[in-house]
């Protein structure tokens, strides 16, 4: 089974702004994104918002 991957299109700062609108308690550290470190970002978000990896990826990609 092929696991989902985060494919960020567009500007991460823009996406980050939308995330913060929905989850005001997320910090810049929570949302720190380094190229190639998608799993770390997704893991932090999973812990903070209580969603599965797939849900987090779908949500971010829908922004």
C-alpha positions in Angstrom: 0.0 0.0 0.0 1.4 3.3 -1.0 1.3 5.8 1.8 0.1 9.3 1.1 2.7 12.0 0.7 2.4 15.7 1.4 2.7 17.6 -1.8 2.9 21.2 -1.0 1.8 23.4 -3.8 2.2 27.1 -3.5 3.7 29.1 -0.8 4.2 27.5 2.6 3.8 30.9 4.4 0.4 31.3 2.8 -0.7 27.8 3.8 0.7 28.3 7.3 -1.4 31.4 7.6 -4.5 29.4 6.8 -3.6 26.7 9.3 -3.2 29.3 12.0 -6.6 30.7 11.2 -8.1 27.3 11.9 -5.8 26.4 14.8 -4.7 29.5 16.6 -2.9 27.6 19.2 -0.3 26.2 16.7 3.0 27.9 17.0 5.6 28.8 14.4 7.7 25.9 15.8 4.8 23.5 15.2 4.5 24.7 11.7 8.2 24.8 10.9 8.7 23.2 7.5 12.0 22.2 6.0 12.2 20.8 2.5 12.2 17.0 2.7 11.0 16.9 6.3 7.3 16.5 5.6 7.0 13.6 8.1 8.3 15.7 11.0 5.8 18.5 10.2 2.9 16.0 9.8 3.9 14.2 13.0 3.8 17.5 15.0 0.4 18.4 13.5 -1.0 15.0 14.2 -0.1 15.3 17.9 -1.5 18.8 18.2 -4.8 18.4 16.3 -5.5 14.7 16.9 -5.9 13.6 13.3 -4.4 10.7 11.4 -1.5 11.2 9.0 -3.9 10.9 6.0 -6.3 13.4 7.5 -3.5 15.9 8.1 -2.2 15.6 4.5 -5.7 15.9 3.0 -6.5 18.9 5.1 -3.2 20.7 4.3 -3.7 20.0 0.6 -7.2 21.3 0.7 -6.1 24.7 2.0 
